């Protein structure tokens, strides 16, 4: 029996990635509008702190989204009967590990850390929710 990758996963993944990126940029710009400057150390070895560039927000959203889509595709192919438990447990673990990034930034305001953590949570909700929704729609269309 040959298992194929879901046909619409690439397009759905693209929409999920675009949505997560747009929401993160919205949160980032709203926080800027309310006075948050996102002053963070850009390099681990440099003591210079600068405002966080917008490109960092975009890249930090796209990379986890692509990794989640790849994981979802592999689980769909190699473990089709246990996709959801495996995917959700890895996703929750990745979310918890991702909090290490914002909360370990030295000499960064607590408000900045909380906003960055909120951006991580929103990204996880959109990516995982989108892929779970995709899975439910695809599995309801297939006849067992």
C-alpha positions as CSV (number, residue, x, y, z in Angstrom):
1,X,0.0,0.0,0.0
2,X,1.5,3.3,-1.1
3,X,0.8,6.3,1.1
4,X,0.9,9.6,-0.7
5,X,1.5,13.1,0.8
6,X,-1.8,15.0,1.2
7,X,-2.3,16.9,-2.1
8,X,-3.3,20.2,-0.5
9,X,-0.8,20.3,2.3
10,X,1.6,22.5,0.4
11,X,-1.1,25.1,-0.4
12,X,-2.5,24.9,3.1
13,X,0.9,25.2,4.6
14,X,1.6,28.3,2.6
15,X,-1.7,29.9,3.8
16,X,-0.9,28.9,7.4
17,X,2.6,30.4,7.1
18,X,1.3,33.6,5.6
19,X,-1.4,33.9,8.3
20,X,1.0,33.3,11.2
21,X,3.5,35.9,9.7
22,X,0.7,38.5,9.2
23,X,-0.5,38.0,12.8
24,X,3.0,38.3,14.2
25,X,3.6,41.4,12.2
26,X,0.3,42.9,13.4
27,X,1.2,42.2,17.0
28,X,4.7,43.6,16.4
29,X,3.4,46.8,14.8
30,X,0.7,47.3,17.4
31,X,3.2,47.0,20.2
32,X,5.4,49.5,18.4
33,X,2.4,51.8,18.1
34,X,1.8,51.6,21.8
35,X,5.5,52.5,22.5
36,X,7.3,49.2,22.7
37,X,10.8,49.5,21.1
38,X,11.8,45.8,21.2
39,X,15.4,46.7,22.3
40,X,17.3,43.3,22.3
41,X,20.9,42.2,21.9
42,X,21.2,41.3,18.2
43,X,24.3,39.1,18.7
44,X,25.2,36.8,21.6
45,X,28.7,38.2,21.8
46,X,28.0,41.9,21.2
47,X,26.9,44.0,24.2
48,X,25.2,46.4,21.8
49,X,21.4,46.4,22.0
50,X,19.4,47.5,19.0
51,X,15.7,47.5,18.0
52,X,14.6,44.2,16.7
53,X,14.3,44.2,12.9
54,X,11.1,43.3,11.2
55,X,12.9,40.7,9.1
56,X,13.7,38.8,12.3
57,X,10.0,38.6,13.1
58,X,9.3,37.2,9.6
59,X,12.1,34.7,9.6
60,X,11.3,33.6,13.2
61,X,7.7,32.8,12.1
62,X,8.4,31.2,8.7
63,X,11.1,28.7,10.0
64,X,8.9,27.0,12.7
65,X,6.0,26.9,10.3
66,X,8.0,25.1,7.6
67,X,9.4,22.7,10.2
68,X,5.9,22.0,11.5
69,X,4.6,21.3,8.0
70,X,7.5,19.0,7.2
71,X,6.9,17.1,10.5
72,X,3.2,16.9,9.7
73,X,3.9,15.5,6.2
74,X,6.3,12.9,7.6
75,X,3.9,11.8,10.3
76,X,1.1,11.6,7.7
77,X,3.3,9.4,5.5
78,X,5.0,7.2,8.1
79,X,2.5,7.0,10.9
80,X,-1.0,7.8,9.4
81,X,-2.9,6.3,12.3
82,X,-1.2,8.3,15.0
83,X,-0.7,11.7,13.3
84,X,-2.5,13.8,15.9
85,X,-1.1,12.6,19.2
86,X,2.5,12.6,17.8
87,X,2.1,16.0,16.1
88,X,0.5,17.7,19.1
89,X,3.0,16.3,21.6
90,X,6.0,17.5,19.5
91,X,4.3,20.8,18.9
92,X,3.6,21.5,22.5
93,X,7.2,20.5,23.4
94,X,8.5,22.9,20.7
95,X,6.4,25.7,22.0
96,X,7.7,25.2,25.6
97,X,11.3,25.1,24.3
98,X,10.7,28.2,22.2
99,X,10.0,30.2,25.4
100,X,13.7,29.9,26.2
101,X,14.5,32.4,23.4
102,X,12.6,35.4,24.7
103,X,13.0,34.8,28.4
104,X,16.8,34.3,28.1
105,X,17.5,37.6,26.4
106,X,19.9,39.4,28.7
107,X,19.2,43.0,29.7
108,X,15.8,43.0,27.9
109,X,12.7,44.5,29.5
110,X,10.1,42.1,30.9
111,X,7.4,43.7,28.8
112,X,9.4,42.9,25.6
113,X,9.8,39.3,26.8
114,X,6.1,39.0,27.4
115,X,5.2,40.4,24.0
116,X,7.7,38.0,22.3
117,X,6.2,35.1,24.2
118,X,2.7,36.1,23.2
119,X,3.9,36.1,19.6
120,X,5.3,32.6,20.1
121,X,1.9,31.5,21.5
122,X,-0.1,33.0,18.6
123,X,2.3,31.4,16.0
124,X,1.8,28.0,17.6
125,X,-2.0,28.4,17.8
126,X,-2.2,29.4,14.1
127,X,0.3,26.7,12.8
128,X,-1.0,23.8,14.9
129,X,-4.7,24.9,14.6
130,X,-4.3,25.2,10.8
131,X,-2.7,21.8,10.4
132,X,-5.2,20.1,12.7
133,X,-8.0,21.7,10.8
134,X,-6.4,20.6,7.5
135,X,-6.1,17.0,8.9
136,X,-9.8,17.0,10.0
137,X,-11.0,18.2,6.6
138,X,-8.8,15.7,4.7
139,X,-9.8,12.8,7.0
140,X,-13.5,13.6,6.7
141,X,-13.2,13.4,2.9
142,X,-11.6,10.0,2.8
143,X,-13.7,6.9,2.9
144,X,-12.3,4.2,5.1
